């Protein structure tokens, strides 16, 4: 089997107003806390929304679920402990829980949203004799395939793929967030990538 690189990077799947934070606080005593929260919001809101979409949240619901994530961040802000991992890992761990709750609410374990934003690097655009509309169509097919393949992974494997390969977290950070060992994270990631590779080979063999 030919080894190939699986490019799971996507650009920002944004839609949340960067000038708006989910929490309004009237008391000036909360100002330092609010400033910390606001900094976290602006730094991580795009990654949260992107993670939710990759974990199966429909694009049309992603803004509301992003809001839900940061409402939880606000409530639990005092629990943020740098000794247990980075703020990014902690926030994306909350996003994973919100995505899981959303899937339960919709009573589905399948990713139905395929509206991932375009990634200009996702396709090889070097082939000649193709007009722009054909290239865009192929690109959308590739994004649909990525969404389909991610959806077919077990939840625990999909989660580590999204957190490690898409969001760039270390195995140690992911382990702290999911309360598992770094070795378990690495094992799940290896199994997930093997399944993705095999699925891509089957797709090529089917001529899809």
N, C-alpha and C positions, 0 to 999 in steps of 0.2 A: 504493500500500500504506500503510495506516495505521501510523504509528509508535507503538509502545507501549513502556512501560518493562518490562523483564524483571527481576522481583524474584528474585534468586538467593540472598538471605539466608536462612539457616536458623538456628534457635536451636541451642544446644549439643546434640550427639549424644553425650552422656556416658554412661559406664558404668564408667569406671575409678575405683577407690577413691582419692579425693584424699589420703588419709592414708598411702598406700603408694607408695614409690618403687621402681623396678625393681632397684636395685643396693644390696647390703649391703657395707659396707667395714669391715673390722675395724681397720685401722691408723689410729691417731690422726693420723699424718702426712698422711693423705688428707682430714682434716676440712675445710680451706678449699675444696678441690675438691668435696667432697661437698656443702658448703653452697651453692656456686654451682650445682651440678647440681640440687639440690633446689629452689632458687628457679626455675630454668628449667622444671623438671618441673611445678610447681604453676601457673606462669604460662601454659604452652603446651599442657598435656595435652589440654584440651578441643578446642583448634584442631587438634591432630594427629589426634585420633580423627575429628573432623568431616571433615577433609581426606581421610583414608583412605576414609571411606564415600563421599564425593563422587567419589573416583577409582576406585570400583568394588569396594572390599573389602566383602565381605558383613558385615552387622551382627554376625552371630554370631562372626565372626573378628576384628572390629575391636579388641577389647581385647588379644588376643594380638599383633596387628600393631602396636598402640600400644606395647606392651611392647618389641617388637623395635626400634622407632624409638628409644626412649630408651636401650636397650642400646647402640645405635650412637652416640647422643649422648654417653653416658658414655665410650665408647672414644675418641671423636674430640674430646672437649671441648677439648683443647689446640689444636685446629685452628680454633676459633672466632675469627674475625678481624673486629672491628667495622668495619674499613676496607672490607670486602667486602660489607657489608650488615648488617641487624639480626639479632639472635639468632633472632627469629621466622622471618625468611626462611630462615636457615640450617637451622633445625629442620624447617620445612615442606619444604625441599628434600630432606632425608633422608626425610621421609614420602613424598614423590613416588617416590623410589627404592624404598622398601619396598613401596609400592602396585604399582609396576611388577613387582617380583619376585613379589608375590603373584599377579598376573594371569598371569604365566608359569607359576607353579606350578599354578594351576587350569586352565591351557590355555584361557583365554577372554579376549577383549577386550571382552566385553559386561558391563555392570553388571547383575547379577542381583539384587542387593539393592535393594529399594525401601522398606526400613524406615527412612525418614527420619523424625525426630521431627516432631511437629506444630508448625507455625509459625502462630500465631493471625493474623498479618498476611498470610498467603499468599493468602487468598481474600477477596473482597468479601462481608462478612457483612451488608450493609445491605439486601439484598433481603428483602421482607416475605413472610409467608405460608409460610415454610419452618420446619420443626421442626428441633430440634438434630441429630437423627440424619441428616437429609438434608444438613445443612451439613457434618457430619463426613465423610459419604460423598463429597461434592464435594471436600472438602479432601484426602482421601486420593487421589482421582483426580488432583488437581493435583500432588501430590507424586510420584505414579507417573509422570506426564507429564514432570516435571522430570528425574527419574532417567533416563527413556528418552531424552530429548533430549540430556542430557549424555553418555550412553553412545554415541550415534550420532556424536559429534564425534571427529575424529582425536585420538589421545592428546596430541599436542603442543598442540593447541588447547584440549582439555578441561583440561589442566594449567594453562594461563594463566588460563582462566575461573575455575577454582576458587581459584587463588592471588590473582588480582587482584580479582575481583568478589565472591567468597564470603568470603575471608579478609582482603581489604582491603590487600594488599601493593602497593607502588608498582611501576611497570614497571622502575625501576632496581634494586630489590631482587630482583625475579624474574629479571631479566637476569643479575645476579651469581650467583644460585643455579644457574641453568640454563646458565650460560656462553654466553649469546647477547647480542646487543645489545638495548638498550631499544627501538629501532625495530622489531626483530623481535618482541619481546613485544607491542608495540602493534599490529603488523600481524596477528599470530595472534589477538589478542583481537578485533580488528575483524572478521576473517573468521568467527570463532566466533560472535559476536553476530549477524552477518548470517545465518548458517545457523540459529541458534536462532529468529530472527525469521521466517525463511521457513518453518521447520517449524511454528511456531505458526500461521501463516497457513494452511498446508495442513491442520492439525488443525481450525481453525475452519471451513474450507471443506468438510471431510468431515463436519462436525457431530459430531466426537468430543468 
